[in-house]
Amino acid sequence: MVTPSIDPWHHKTAQWYVDAVLQPHVLPLMQRLPGAIFQQDNTRPHTAKVSQDCLCTITALPWPKRSLDLSPIEHIWDHLGQRVGHPTSLNELEQCFSNCGARPPGGAR
């Protein structure tokens, strides 16, 4: 059974975002990375007052209202998808990395 914290179909509220993502993961990480800037988009759970209040102790990159998805990571994922395709197993993924000359995170050449 998939737990609600990782279930992609679980209804995500702002309070869930604070309880399951920000407090246990984002805030501790940001405290260990002095000078780091946190970025998120304008989905409702991210812009809700409860979420914004939780982030008041860290530096967050402002995101313009009604902006297009300008996140650089989206371009990286797109490029990676074009190079390795859509593997369906870990073995396929490793083979794709090997074929394109990339190295999987933590993997040896």
BELVEN-V864956 format. One record per pair of residues at least 24 apart in sequence whose C-alpha atoms are under 6 Angstrom apart, sorted by the first residue. I is the first residue (numbers start at 1). J is the second residue. D is the distance in whole Angstrom. If there is no record, write none. Layout:
I/J/D
I/J/D
This chain:
13/45/6
14/45/4
18/51/6
